[in-house]
Amino acid sequence: MLPQASTPYLHQRARAPRELELADIPWLRGLEPHERDRALADLKVVQVNVGELLCRVGRPVTYWFGVIEGLLKMSTDNEEGQPLTFTGVPPGGWFGEGTALKRESYRYNIQALRKSLVAGIPVDSFHWLLDHSIGFNRFVMNQLNERLAQFIAAREIDRMANPDVRVARSLAALFNPVLYPGVGEVLRITQQELAYLVGLSRQRVNEALSALQAQGAIRVEYGGLRILDLAALRSGPAAPAQSAHAA
């Protein structure tokens, strides 16, 4: 289980974003100049350390967050106290818009799987943009639509007994170009990080990745995975051909 780091409050470590970091925030591109000025005045970035919780179940929403660099995990605990992972959040991903819209408390934890740089905008500024920006509204609507499809797929993944299919579908979700435009064709992730997200052992994840690479769906590279056939990931690894003498 990933440890929960004990660190000073995140807002005490936050700073204004640098120009290069702003280029990795996708929704800024759809704003009018005065809307962008309002957003930039309120945007903050913070480094989240491995194991540190960015959001915690029961805490009221204060910011809408997105990943500039790194990898986060969205999860909760089931009735038996066992962790249940919903999804990973790679670079370019913004999350929690539903919680921000309703101004409610978090129903999930967001934890850093590696040292990550996270951007955030106060929930009041989030609502101001909703009230004034057509471009921002379009971005949020697209997010909500893709998020619904993602969580429906996640429920299906949870019910799958085949580990290879679980790994394939989980990887496909991380390559979603709408939710995670910062990933591109290469996802920087270790086998241990993927094991945390999928809920399997590192050894079993390694076996599944080998099967997917043999199929031609991915290529394992130093420090990450390159997508070669997203459709194959979404459909899961091909079943091995049966022998002609099989019953």
N, C-alpha and C positions, 0 to 999 in steps of 0.2 A: 504494500500500500504506500502511496506517495505521502511523505511527511508534510505536515502543515507548518510552514515557517512562521516564527514569531518575529515580527518586524514592526518598526514605527508605522504610524498611520500613513496611508498612501498619499493623502492630500498634502501632507507635510513635505513630501519628496517631489511633488509635481512641479513642472516648469512649463513655460510656453514652448510650443513646437518650433523646430527649425524649418527653414524653407524646404530642404530636401525631404523632410518628414511629411510636410503638407502635401507633397506630390503623391503620397501613398494613401491619401484619404479620398476615396472615390466620389463621395457625394458632394464634395466642395466644387467639383467641376460643373454641377448643374445649377449653381446659385448665381443670382444677379449680383453685381458689384456691391450694393449696399447690404445684401443678405450675407455675402461672404465676409464683409467687414464685421458684421455683428457676430458671426460664428468665430472668426479669428480672435476676436476680443475675449472670447470665453473658453476657447479650446485649451486643454492642458494635456501634457504627456507625462507618463511616469514609468519607471522601470519596475517590473514585478518579478521578484526572485522565484527560483524553483520552489514549488510547494506552497507558495504564498497564495492566499485567497483574495481575489479581487472583489468578488461578490459572495455573500453568505446567505443561506436560507434564513428568512425571517427579518433580514435587514431592509429598511426602506430604500427605494431607489433614489439616488441622488444624481447620477450621471448616466448618459448613454455612451457605451464603450465600443472601441474597435481596436484591432490588432495591427500594429505597424510592422513589428518584427517579433518572431517567436511562435509559441504554440500554447493555447489554453485548452482546458477541458471543462465541459459543462456537465454536471452530474448532481445526483442527490442520493439519499440513502433510502432503501426500501423498508418495509415494516420490520424486517429481521435485522436492520442496521447495516446491511451490506450495501456497498456503493453501486449505484446504477448510473452508467454513463449515457448521456443523451447524444453528445457529439463532441468533436474537436473544433477549435476555432483557429485556423491558420492565418497568415498575413492577408490583409485586405478585408477580413471579416468583421462586420459590425453586428452586435447582438443585443438582445434585451429591449427591442423596440416595443414589444407588446407590454412588458412590465412598465416601461416609461410612459406609454400611452395612458395606461390606467393608474399611474402613480401608486402602484401597490408594492408590497414587500416581495423580495425575491423568493421564488419557489425552487431555486436550484443554487448550487455553488459554482463559481467560476474559479478555477485553480490553474496556476502556471505549471506546465510540464517542463518548461525550460525558462531560462531568463528571457523575459519578453518586454518589448516596448509597447505600451498601450496608450491610446489617445482617448479622451473623454470630453463630452460637452455636457454642462449642467442640464438637468431635466427641464428647467424653466426655459432655457435657450432652445432645447429640443422642441418644446411646444410653440415657442415663438416662430421658429422656422416652419412648423406645420401650419401655423395661422397665416403666414406671409409668403411662403415660397412654393410655387407650383413644382419646380424641379425637385425640391426636397420631398414633397408629397409623393411624387412619382417614384423616387428612390425607395422611400419607406414602404409604399404599396408593393413594389417588386420584392422587397425583402420579406414582407409578410407572406406573400404568395409562395415564394421559394421555401420559406421556413416551414409552412404547412406541409408541403410535399416532402420536405426533409424529415419531419418528425413522423409522418405516416410511414416513410421508408424505414426509419429507425425502429418503429414497432415491429415491422416485418423482420428486420435483422435480428431483433431480440428473440424471435421465435424460431430462428434457423438453427438446426442442429449441426449442419455442415460447417466446420471452422473455416475451410477455404472460401466458402461463399460469404461468410461473415466478414472476413478480412477484405475480400474483393469489394463488397458493397460499402463497407466503411471507408475504404480508400476512395471509391467513386464519389462519396459524399464530400470528402475533403477537396476534391477537384472541381466542385461546383463553380463555374465561372461567374455566376451572378452573385452568390453569397461571398465568395472568396476570390476576387479578381487579382489579388496579389500573389497567388500561387503559381499561375502560369502552367508550364509543362513539367516543372520539377517541384516536388514537395520535400522540404527539408525536415526529415523526421527520422528518428532512430527506431530500431525494432522494439526497444523497450518502451518508447513513447507510444508506438502503435499498439503494443500489448496492453498498456494502460487504457487506451481508448476502446479497444475491442473486447477487453475482458478475458483474454487468453494468455497463456504463458508465452514468454519470449521465444522459446523453442518451437512452439506450435505456430506462432506467427512467422517465424523463419521458414518453416516448411511450406506454409501457404504462399509466401512471397516467391519461393523457389518454383512452385507450381504455376503461379501467375507469370513469372518470367519465362518459363518454358513454353507457356501458351502464347507469349508475345504481347501480353497486355501491358507489362511494365518492364523497366530495366532498373535493376538495383545499382545505384551509383554511390560513390563515396559521400556519405552524409545525407543521402536522400534517395528518392524514387522518382524516375522519369516516366510520365504517362505516355504510352504508345497506342493504346486502344481503349478509350474511355467506355465505348459501348460494351466491350468485353468485360470490363470491370463491373458495369452495371448489371450485366446478365449473370455474372458469376463465372468461375472457371468451368471450362468444358468438361463434361463427364468423360472418363476414360473409355475408349472403345471396348466393347465386349468381345470376347473370343468367339470365333465361329463355332466352337465346340461347347459354348456355355449352354446350360440348360435353359 
